[in-house]
Amino acid sequence: MSNNEDYLNLDSPENVRVFDELPLWSAPFGLRLLEQIRLKKNIAALDIGFGAGFPLTELAMRLGKSCTVYGIDPWEAAIDRTEEKIIHYGISNIRIIRGNAEEIPLENGSVDLIVSNNGINNVSDLNGVLAECSRVMRVNGQFVLSVNLDTTMIEFYSVMEQALTNLNMQDDIKKIKEHIYSKRRPLGEMTSLLELNGFWVRNIIQDQFSYQFTDGSTLLQHFFIRLAFLPSWKNIVQTERQDEVFEKIEAMLNEQANRTGHCRLTVPFVIIDCEKPDRKSSHD
C-alpha cells in the first residue's frame, strides 16, 4: 500500500452495503473449504456454482493477481450481483462464465484448482459435471468441494413424514426420499462418482452446524427458509393439499417447540479434498 487511497472508508455507504455480503448458509461450508486449499501462485482456478460470489471473490483475492479464477453458474440474477461485487472490490483476476457446469468452455487440462461450495448438489447431471471437472483439470490438480449430507434438516423431514402419515398420504412419503436424494446424494455414492471420474479422494472432513428457532411458525417464516427450501418442500405434496399439510407440519413443530423450548435443524456436511493423479500413479 502506497497512499491513503488504498484504504477503504468504513463510513462509506457503498462499502457498508457490501462488506457483510456472506450468507449464513454459505459461510460454514465455505470457510472449511477455503482451509483445505493449497494456495499457489500462477495457477488457474475454477469455482462451480458460485451463486452470489462466494467463495469466488474470496478465492480470487487470496490467490492474487498472478492467478486467474473462473466462475461458472447459470443463475443470471446472482451473477449480476457477483459482478457488482467484483467491480466494487477492485478484483481483476476473475472471469465469469454464464452457463452450466455440464459443459465447461475451458481447454482440456487447463485448470489447477477446482472448488465448489455446495454447488455440485444443484446440478442436473452430477456424473457429467464430474467428468467435465476431470477433463479440464491438470494432472495433480486439486478439487475441493463441500456438500451437505442426506441427513440435512432431518428434524423437519421426520415431522413432515409423520404429518403425511397422520393425513393418510403414504404415497407422498416416498416423494420425501426422492426429494432428498435429488438434492443430497449419500456420501459413499459421491466419493464413488469422484473416483469413477479419475479423482483420488485424499481427505474427508466432517462437520455440522444448526439453525434454531423459537417454534415452527418462526422456522417457516424465516427469509432463507422461504427462499431456498420451502418451495421444494411444498412441491413434495400435491398442490391441492399443500396448505393442509403445512398447517399440520407447523402445528406439530409448534407442539415440539413447546416441549423442548425450540425447533432445531441440523446441517451435517463434508469437505471432500481430491486430487487428479497421474494415471500411472497408485494411491493404494
N, C-alpha and C positions, 0 to 999 in steps of 0.2 A: 504494500500500500504506500502510495507516494504523497497523497494530499487528502484534504478533508472530503473531497468528492467520493472517495472510496468508502466512506462510512454512511450508513443508512440512518435516516431520521425516524426515531420512534414515534414522533408526533405527526408524521405524515399519514393522512387518511388512506392513501394508496398502499403504503407499507402495512398498516394495521389491517387492511382488508384482506391481505394475502398471507401474512406470516403464520397464521394459525390454520392453514388450509388442510391439514392432515386429518382425515376422518377417523373417528374412534374405531370403526370396523377394520380399516386397513392397517392401522398402526401396529397392533400386536404381531400380526403376521409379518409385516414389512420390516420391522425393527430386528426381529430374529433372523429374517432372510439376509438383511444387509450385513449382519455379523459374520455370516459364512462366506462372503465373497472374498476371494483372493485378489485384492486390488493390484493392478499393474498399469504401467504407462503404455501408451502406443498400442492400444487394443481397440477392437470393435466389439460393441456390446449390443444386445437386443432385449427389450422389455416387451413381453407378450401380455396384452390385456392391461395396459397402463391406466385405463379409465381417465380420471381427472388429474393424473400426473404423478402419482406415487406408486412405486418408488422411482419412476423415470427421472424426474428432475433432481431428486436427491442423489441418485446414482451418477448422473452426468456431472453434478458439482463435485462429488467425491473423487471421480476418476480424473477430472481435469481436462484441459484443452488439448492434450496430446491424444485423447481418445474420442471416438465417435460413438454415440449411443443412439440406436434406432429404437423407435417405439411403434408397435403395431396394434391397432384397435379399430373396430368398425363403428364405435359409438360416437357419432358426429357431435352431439351436444357436449360431451365430455372432452372431446378433442379440442373444441373451440376454447373451453376453459383452460385446458393444458397449455395451449398456445399463448393465451393471455399471461399465464404464469411465466412461461419461458421468456417472454419479452420483458416482463417486469423484473424477473430475477437476473436478467442480462446473461442468459445461458446461450452459448454459441455452438455447442457441440452436439445438439440433438437434431435428429432427422425423423420427422413424423411420417408414418405410413398409414394411410386410411384404408383399412381392409381387414380381411380375415386371416388368421394365422394358419389356416389350411393351405394357403398359397402365399408364401413369404417371398416378395420380389427382391431377393438377395442372391448373390452368387454362391455356388457350392463352396463349402469350406472357407467362408469369408468372415465368420464371427468367432470371437474368442470366448465370449461370455454371454449366456442367456439367463434371464431371470423372469419369473412370473409370480406375482403376488396374488394368489388366488384367482388368477386369470384363466389358468388351464381348466378349472372347474366349469367354466361357462362356454366352452367351445362345443360345436355341434359334432365334430369328428375328432375325438381325443387321439386315436391312433394316427390319424392323418396329420394332426398338428405335431405329434412327437416325431413322426417320420420327417417332417419339414425341418424341425429343430436339428435332427441328426444330419440332415443334408447340408444345412448352412453352417454347421459348426465345424471348426478345425479340429484336427486330432489333438487330444489333450486339453480341449476346451472345457470350461466349467458350466454346468447347468444347475441353477439353484431355483427351486420352486417351493412355494408354500401352498398347502391345501388343507382346508378344514375337513374333518373326518365325518364318516357317515353316522356318527352318534351326535353330531352337532344339534343343539337345541332339542335333545331327546325329551326333555321335560314337556315341551309343547306338543310334540308328536304323540307322546303317551296319552296326554289328555285328549287330544283330537281323536285318537283311536278309541278311547273309552266313550267319548261323546257319540261317535258314529255307531258303536256297539249299542249304546242305550237307545239310539234312534232307529235301530234295526236297518242300518245302512252298511251291511257287511261287504258289499261289492266295492264300496269306496275305500274300505280299509286297505285293499290291495293297491289302490292308487297311491296311498301314502308311501308304501315301499318303492313303488315305481318312481315317484317323485324324488325321493331321497337318492335313489340310485342314479337318476339322470343328472343330479346336481353334485353328488359326492360319491365317487367310487370307493370301494374298500381299499385300504392301503396296500394289501397284497396284490390286488389287481393293478393298481397304479405302478408299483415297482416292477411287476412283470412286464407291463407295457413299455416301461422305460428300458428294461434290459432287452426286450424284443427289438427295440429300435436302436440298439447299439450303445446304450449308456451303461456305465458301471456305477452303481449306487455306492458312493463312498461312505455316506453317513446319513442317518435319520434322527432328527431331533424332535422330540415330542414335547408339547406344551399345551396350555389351555388358558382361556380367560372366561369371564362370565358377565352377563348383564343381570342386574337385579332391579325389580320394580315393586312398588307398594302392593299392587294387585294386578289381576288380569286385565282390567279396563285400562289401566295405565300402560301395560305392556302393548296392548293392541292399538293404543293411540299414539305410541312413540313414533316420531317422524321417520326414523330409519327403518323401523319395522314395517311401517306403511309403504315406504318407498321400495325396499328391497325384498321383503319376504311375504307380506300379506297378499299381494296379487297372486303369487304362485300357490300359496296355501289355499286360497279360495278356489283356484282352478282345479284343485283336487276333487272338489264336490260339485255335483250337478248344479247348474245355475239357479234353478227354481228352489233349491233347498239351502243355498248358501247362508241366507240371513238366519234361518232356523238353526243351522249347525253352529254358526259362530256366536249366536246368542247363548247356545248351550255351552260352548267352549269357554266363553267369557265368564259365565256363571260358575263353572267348575273351577276355573283358575282363581276366581274371587273367593270361593269356598276354601280352596287350598291355601290361599294367602291368609285367610282368617285363622287357619290352624297353625301355620308356620311363621307368619309375620312378613312374608314377602313372596314374590314369584321370581324364580331364578332360571336363566337359560345359560347352560354351559356350552362353550365352543372349543372342543379339543381340536388341535391341528398339529401338523408336522411340517418341518422344513426338510426337504429332500435335497441333498447335495450330491450331484452326479458329475461324472467326467466321461468324455468320449475318448476311450483309449484307442491306441493303435491296435488294429485287429490282430497283429502279431503278438501283442502283449497278453499276459494272463494275470488275472486278479483272483485266483482261487484262494 
